[in-house]
Amino acid sequence: SKRVTINVMPSAIIENFCYSLAELTRNSKPVIEYLTHLAAKHKEHAEEIADTIVLYTFKAKNEVQLPYLYLMDSLIKNIGEPYRSLLFPMIHDVFVYIFYMANYQTKAALFKLFISWLKVIPKDILQKINHNIKNCDPLWPLDTIANIQITKELEYKPPVAPSPGMSSRTVVTRFYYSRILQNHHMIYHVKLRKNI
């Protein structure tokens, strides 16, 4: 009779990845770097790895969701394919899901991450994210990303003085967003001076 060979390696690899993924309980650079290393080492199982990260994100507590998104960001930026093709179609749902349940500090972190994607993630995906987030949070600073230029669109604008009746949450959220915009504007000018 024909001998049947059962390959148990994929499940063992995913099991090991899940074990390490469970260690990502906060924004830990060493853990994210190690998980990125595992993902790069086992590209042949990229689909299972990508699906696992997304599944864990949706099942995770609020405080762990952002580190999982940072891991996806690391795979996209540091490894590239095949993770870009696998994660791009899911990144909108993950980002919006996390944003809807986020506090103002997490929203500010998500905004900073979104800015870093402007030249990484396809524009149609970013436009969809931006549209849905803007509908959810009027304080989100970007009305549109059409033809966006980081050097022009993301220049720092001092926050508007709080109007009577404006909630403390609104003031704090606007402050966090404006600080991020200010930092990016300063970084751009520093880089420009260095280039000169």
KOLRO-892250 format. One record per residue (C-alpha): y, x, z; residue in three letters. Coordinates in steps of 0.05 Angstrom, whole numbers, plus 5000, padded with zeros to 4 digits. Example, Ala and Ser with C-alpha at 12.3 -4.5 7.8 and 13.67 -1.06 7.14 Angstrom:
KOLRO-892250
491052465156Ala;497952735143Ser;
end
This chain:
KOLRO-892250
500050005000Ser;507250214988Lys;510450555047Arg;516750225073Val;522050685102Thr;526950375151Ile;533550735158Asn;536250635228Val;542051115221Met;547550615202Pro;546550195264Ser;546150825308Ala;552751075277Ile;556150405288Ile;553450365358Glu;556251045374Asn;562950845343Phe;563150215384Cys;561650615447Tyr;567551065432Ser;571950475412Leu;570850175480Ala;574350785509Glu;580750585473Leu;583650175529Thr;590850435521Arg;594850825470Asn;591051475477Ser;592251995422Lys;585852395437Pro;581551775433Val;584851545368Ile;584052235338Glu;576652255358Tyr;575351565328Leu;579051775265Thr;574652385262His;568351955268Leu;570951485214Ala;572352065167Ala;565552365181Lys;561951725165His;565651455104Lys;559051195077Glu;559450675132His;566850535124Ala;566049795112Glu;562249695178Glu;567250135215Ile;573249765188Ala;570149085203Asp;568449315273Thr;575549535289Ile;578448875264Val;573248465302Leu;574748855366Tyr;582148745356Thr;581547985352Phe;576947975413Lys;581048465455Ala;585848325511Lys;593148335491Asn;594449025520Glu;588949345479Val;590549025412Gln;596249505395Leu;592050135405Pro;586949845357Tyr;592349735306Leu;594650455317Tyr;587450665301Leu;587650275235Met;594350605221Asp;591151285233Ser;585351145186Leu;590050905132Ile;594851495137Lys;590152065156Asn;583851895117Ile;586151445061Gly;580551165019Glu;576050805028Pro;579650555090Tyr;586050365054Arg;582449895007Ser;578349605065Leu;584049515115Leu;589849315070Phe;587148605058Pro;586348505134Met;592648855160Ile;597148245152His;592747785195Asp;591848325248Val;599248495252Phe;601547765255Val;596147585306Tyr;598348145353Ile;605747985343Phe;604947245361Tyr;602247425430Met;606448045443Ala;611848175494Asn;618448465473Tyr;616249185484Gln;610149085440Thr;614348735387Lys;618949335386Ala;612949805378Ala;610349365321Leu;617149395287Phe;617050145292Lys;610050155262Leu;612249685207Phe;617950145187Ile;612950725181Ser;608950305131Trp;614550205081Leu;612050755035Lys;604750695055Val;602449975049Ile;603349564985Pro;609849194982Lys;606748504972Asp;603048575038Ile;609248805074Leu;613348235045Gln;608147735070Lys;608148045139Ile;615748065141Asn;616447335119His;611647075171Asn;614447505227Ile;621547305210Lys;619546575215Asn;616446715282Cys;621947145311Asp;629147055285Pro;631047705320Leu;626548105272Trp;631848545239Pro;629348535167Leu;630947915126Asp;627348195066Thr;624148845044Ile;625548724970Ala;628149384941Asn;628949645011Ile;631650345020Gln;630550645088Ile;636851065083Thr;641150445071Lys;637649835098Glu;635550135164Leu;642150435185Glu;643850305256Tyr;648249715271Lys;650749625342Pro;647749005373Pro;652148395375Val;654948245444Ala;650747705478Pro;653547015470Ser;654046535528Pro;647346215541Gly;643446755506Met;636946885543Ser;635547565576Ser;629347615532Arg;633647545469Thr;638448085494Val;632848565512Val;628948455448Thr;635248565406Arg;636649205445Phe;629649475432Tyr;630149335358Tyr;637049645353Ser;634850275389Arg;629250375338Ile;634050285280Leu;638750785312Gln;633251295321Asn;631051235248His;638251315225His;639051945267Met;632452225243Ile;634552115171Tyr;641052495181His;637453065217Val;632553125159Lys;638253085109Leu;641953655143Arg;635654075146Lys;634553965071Asn;641654185058Ile;
end
